[in-house]
Amino acid sequence: MDDIDSLQGELAELKNEHRDLDEVIRHLIGSGPFDQIKLQRLKKRKLQLKDQISQLEDGMLPDIIA
């Protein structure tokens, strides 16, 4: 049970960071002229988080034999 709880906690943290990055990106774009390199780095980090979230979610689902 502890493994599932720790995975769920990690998943929640990753989702929060992903959501926070989304807000930062929106704010950066909406604030007028912005640093394109910074935007690219933020988007790259956001994609990395999305991949980590997907891997954790896939690992938490039981394998189903079709």
C-alpha positions as CSV (number, residue, x, y, z in Angstrom):
1,M,0.0,0.0,0.0
2,D,2.9,2.4,0.7
3,D,4.1,2.0,-2.8
4,I,0.8,3.0,-4.3
5,D,0.5,6.0,-1.8
6,S,4.0,7.2,-2.7
7,L,3.3,6.9,-6.4
8,Q,0.1,8.8,-6.1
9,G,1.9,11.5,-4.1
10,E,4.6,11.7,-6.8
11,L,1.9,11.8,-9.5
12,A,0.1,14.7,-7.7
13,E,3.3,16.6,-7.4
14,L,4.1,16.2,-11.1
15,K,0.6,17.2,-12.1
16,N,0.9,20.3,-9.9
17,E,4.2,21.3,-11.5
18,H,2.8,20.7,-15.0
19,R,-0.2,22.9,-14.2
20,D,2.1,25.6,-12.7
21,L,4.3,25.6,-15.8
22,D,1.2,26.0,-17.9
23,E,0.3,29.2,-15.9
24,V,3.9,30.5,-16.2
25,I,3.9,29.9,-20.0
26,R,0.5,31.7,-20.4
27,H,1.7,34.6,-18.3
28,L,4.9,34.9,-20.2
29,I,3.2,34.9,-23.6
30,G,0.5,37.4,-22.4
31,S,3.0,39.8,-20.9
32,G,4.1,41.2,-24.2
33,P,7.7,40.7,-25.6
34,F,9.2,37.6,-24.1
35,D,12.4,35.5,-24.1
36,Q,11.8,32.8,-26.8
37,I,14.6,30.6,-25.3
38,K,13.0,30.7,-21.9
39,L,9.6,29.8,-23.4
40,Q,11.2,26.8,-25.3
41,R,12.8,25.6,-22.1
42,L,9.5,25.8,-20.1
43,K,7.7,24.0,-22.9
44,K,10.3,21.3,-23.0
45,R,10.1,20.8,-19.2
46,K,6.3,20.6,-19.5
47,L,6.6,17.9,-22.1
48,Q,9.0,16.0,-19.8
49,L,6.6,16.2,-17.0
50,K,3.8,15.0,-19.2
51,D,5.9,11.9,-20.2
52,Q,6.7,11.2,-16.5
53,I,3.0,11.5,-15.6
54,S,2.0,9.1,-18.4
55,Q,4.7,6.6,-17.3
56,L,3.5,6.7,-13.7
57,E,-0.1,6.4,-14.6
58,D,0.6,3.4,-16.9
59,G,2.6,1.8,-14.2
60,M,-0.2,2.1,-11.7
61,L,-2.8,0.4,-14.0
62,P,-2.9,-3.4,-13.7
63,D,-2.0,-5.3,-16.8
64,I,-5.1,-6.7,-18.5
65,I,-4.8,-9.7,-20.8
66,A,-7.0,-9.2,-23.8
